[in-house]
Amino acid sequence: MTDSPFKFCSHCGAAGPAARSYREFVCAACGFRHFITPIPAACALILDAQDRILIIRRAHEPGFGKLGLPGGVIEPGETGEMGAARETREEVGLDLPPAAFTPLGTLTNTYLFQGFPWPTIDLFYVARIPDFAAVRNDPAEVMEFMACTLDDVPLEDFAFESNAEAVRQLRQKLLS
Ligand SMILES: [Zn+2]
């Protein structure tokens, strides 16, 4: 039994599109096909001149009160870099251009949204700034922020393993 986010057909309104696979659900009445596809999200690893990283404490679910990186779902028309720049501006008030964000890598993640664990693909970007003096967190999204050396990031308090793994990868990359 595959759990489905599609309780009704979005085309004709008939109940219960049937699972054809773990990611495809077909309406028996009209044949309309619904898919579970990964949602792209952009996350920012922002370093200061001392290689300290900007860590945020989340002010909303999922992961309320847990730690993470500035980031969020990429909007229509945005590149990953544009999404990283917008989320960074919205969550921590830093106005950086998309070109300031360099790709680090991608990791899969799951995001509990409206009761369904949607798969996401997290795109990680690194940006460097002199210091964090201009950081202003939006309290609706970010309870507080902190600067951590890469060896002292409390990864066990992260909301998402993908974010913790990205920090590990960045640490490894800077060491090599
Ligand atoms: Zn239908």
Residues whose N, C-alpha, C, O or C-beta is under 5 A from the ligand:
A	BS01	ZN	C9 H11 C12 G13 A14 C27 A29 C30 G31 F32
